[in-house]
């Protein structure tokens, strides 16, 4: 962004500018606008374009924070590690309660199974004890529904009968877990609620923090990525919530982000897997899940590899598929999974905290006060998981209050204007008119979620494109080009690498 920008106008002054339209950015925007602050959200692409729309879709209870090979030795020898695990687990349980019981958030309960073997990563007692501890430190509703099965019961279970090393099974512990039906909607609904409370939303717009004026306000340069037009706004405070792109928002003099790639594959499985999932560690020592998509489709993942490139370019490659299939077959050899069984895949980049002590990034949510780098009242957040986005928003609201005080117009707090967001019943039309969609991908992948149900064929894409074309002033040539671009993008982001073969279902073994 080297060209000069247009001078700012009076209405281009905000109390807070939020950079990044992921789940933590939109959650912060929601809390700030509801509290009465004048806010602007700037997103380089579309809402939920980064990790928020490419996650493992889990609203987990926090059991994973207690995962260690020797809990007695590791936690007693390092009390701080135990206290950190306890704090993150408590936060996870509170988030689980808040979101699972919210009727406006699309979640569904599943039975998550954690098997145990004599040579497994965790004994059955450890899994059961971890769940007992979660029940003590977290809210009681919704219940964990912990259930312990012995080896015989495990081998008779619809999933247990496909597990590896049947002779080494010691049992299985199951509990109630939750999945997000549409993580992208969290970002979109957060942004829409913020807009209803007065927030301004700028998509397809790059942001760069420039300089601070004599009155202490920051100049933020904006560039429309479509038209190339520039604009400059001012803000008392700036929240850098750009996820994996946080380091490019300004010249901070330190690295904020360490990205790791998480890939997943989608496979059809027998009926007994409906509303059931399985959790363990893969042979590399990282969490590995098999989770239901809501029909007879099931997804395995994630991978955990360092990713240095642009997160926009992340794709599932053949190595990822081979790894995930290998681990799935190691865990469930009774299914006999093959490359031909893989229907779809996706990958994202986790925006973890850069820390020399952790080559793969630190997972704990971190708020970076960038004042020591010369950026007073500029904050960045790294490492915040999808499930804790609401607490992240509340935390950023608290930070803003401490730094710039109460909003100028405190009377705006809690006020909501009618945005007529429900005026259109057709999901595609509603996405364009009321939900800031600007292309076919925004409609089919981000707002209606149809791409996650099944890859859109050319006829489906064309039907949607010609429905929204009049609203976006597309002529026939532009509409056909949008269809082609969407199908190519869908193939890259959700399709299989070129070596994949034809799709078929897995029959009950």
Secondary structure as GFF3:
##gff-version 3
##sequence-region A 1 509
A	DSSP	three_ten_helix	10	12	.	.	.	ID=ss1
A	DSSP	beta_strand	13	19	.	.	.	ID=ss2
A	DSSP	alpha_helix	23	34	.	.	.	ID=ss3
A	DSSP	beta_strand	39	42	.	.	.	ID=ss4
A	DSSP	three_ten_helix	51	53	.	.	.	ID=ss5
A	DSSP	beta_strand	58	59	.	.	.	ID=ss6
A	DSSP	three_ten_helix	63	66	.	.	.	ID=ss7
A	DSSP	alpha_helix	71	77	.	.	.	ID=ss8
A	DSSP	alpha_helix	79	100	.	.	.	ID=ss9
A	DSSP	beta_strand	107	117	.	.	.	ID=ss10
A	DSSP	alpha_helix	124	137	.	.	.	ID=ss11
A	DSSP	beta_strand	147	150	.	.	.	ID=ss12
A	DSSP	alpha_helix	151	156	.	.	.	ID=ss13
A	DSSP	three_ten_helix	160	162	.	.	.	ID=ss14
A	DSSP	three_ten_helix	166	168	.	.	.	ID=ss15
A	DSSP	beta_strand	169	180	.	.	.	ID=ss16
A	DSSP	alpha_helix	183	196	.	.	.	ID=ss17
A	DSSP	beta_strand	200	202	.	.	.	ID=ss18
A	DSSP	beta_strand	205	212	.	.	.	ID=ss19
A	DSSP	beta_strand	218	224	.	.	.	ID=ss20
A	DSSP	beta_strand	230	240	.	.	.	ID=ss21
A	DSSP	three_ten_helix	243	248	.	.	.	ID=ss22
A	DSSP	beta_strand	257	268	.	.	.	ID=ss23
A	DSSP	three_ten_helix	271	273	.	.	.	ID=ss24
A	DSSP	beta_strand	276	281	.	.	.	ID=ss25
A	DSSP	beta_strand	287	292	.	.	.	ID=ss26
A	DSSP	beta_strand	297	301	.	.	.	ID=ss27
A	DSSP	beta_strand	305	307	.	.	.	ID=ss28
A	DSSP	three_ten_helix	311	313	.	.	.	ID=ss29
A	DSSP	alpha_helix	318	331	.	.	.	ID=ss30
A	DSSP	three_ten_helix	333	335	.	.	.	ID=ss31
A	DSSP	three_ten_helix	339	341	.	.	.	ID=ss32
A	DSSP	beta_strand	342	355	.	.	.	ID=ss33
A	DSSP	beta_strand	358	362	.	.	.	ID=ss34
A	DSSP	beta_strand	366	369	.	.	.	ID=ss35
A	DSSP	three_ten_helix	370	373	.	.	.	ID=ss36
A	DSSP	beta_strand	378	382	.	.	.	ID=ss37
A	DSSP	three_ten_helix	386	388	.	.	.	ID=ss38
A	DSSP	alpha_helix	389	404	.	.	.	ID=ss39
A	DSSP	three_ten_helix	410	412	.	.	.	ID=ss40
A	DSSP	alpha_helix	427	434	.	.	.	ID=ss41
A	DSSP	alpha_helix	440	441	.	.	.	ID=ss42
A	DSSP	pi_helix	442	447	.	.	.	ID=ss43
A	DSSP	alpha_helix	450	453	.	.	.	ID=ss44
A	DSSP	alpha_helix	458	472	.	.	.	ID=ss45
A	DSSP	alpha_helix	476	494	.	.	.	ID=ss46
###
